[in-house]
Amino acid sequence: MRVEADKAWETSVFRMISLAVVIYIVAAAVMYLIAVPNYLTGAFVPTAGFILSVQSLPIVKRWWIKQRAK
């Protein structure tokens, strides 16, 4: 049961959104502290990078598994 729950958590949209929110808040705070102009807008860059990397990983994983199976 625990293994299934851990797997469900790892692949959940809720987890991805939660992490994106945390990344946005931390990035905005750091940018504010170092006096970056438009720090709220700038914090979207690392957040978008995280979301794109999470979304592309399943594709990369399938490709990698396919290559290893040859």
C-alpha positions in Angstrom: 0.0 0.0 0.0 2.8 2.5 0.9 4.7 1.8 -2.3 1.5 2.6 -4.4 0.9 5.7 -2.4 4.5 6.9 -2.9 4.2 6.3 -6.6 0.9 8.1 -6.8 2.4 11.1 -5.0 5.5 11.2 -7.3 3.3 11.3 -10.4 0.5 13.6 -9.0 -0.4 16.9 -10.5 -1.0 18.2 -6.9 2.7 17.5 -6.1 3.8 19.3 -9.3 1.7 22.3 -8.5 2.7 22.4 -4.8 6.4 22.3 -5.8 5.9 25.0 -8.4 4.2 27.3 -5.8 7.1 26.7 -3.4 9.7 27.4 -6.1 7.9 30.6 -7.1 7.7 31.9 -3.5 11.4 31.1 -2.8 12.6 32.5 -6.1 10.5 35.7 -5.6 11.9 36.1 -2.0 15.5 35.6 -3.2 15.0 38.1 -6.1 13.5 40.6 -3.7 16.4 40.2 -1.2 18.9 40.9 -4.0 16.9 43.8 -5.3 15.9 42.4 -8.7 13.5 44.8 -10.5 10.2 43.0 -11.3 11.1 40.2 -8.9 7.5 38.8 -9.0 7.6 38.5 -12.8 11.2 37.2 -12.7 10.2 34.4 -10.3 8.2 32.8 -13.2 11.4 31.8 -15.0 12.7 29.1 -12.6 9.1 28.0 -12.0 8.4 27.6 -15.7 11.7 25.7 -16.0 10.7 23.3 -13.2 7.2 22.7 -14.8 8.8 22.1 -18.3 11.3 19.7 -16.9 8.7 17.7 -15.0 6.5 17.5 -18.0 9.3 16.3 -20.3 10.7 13.7 -18.0 8.1 11.0 -18.7 8.9 11.3 -22.4 12.7 11.0 -21.7 12.0 8.1 -19.3 10.1 6.2 -22.0 12.8 6.8 -24.5 15.5 5.7 -22.1 13.7 2.5 -21.1 13.2 1.7 -24.8 16.9 2.2 -25.5 17.9 0.0 -22.6 15.6 -2.8 -23.7 17.4 -3.1 -27.1 
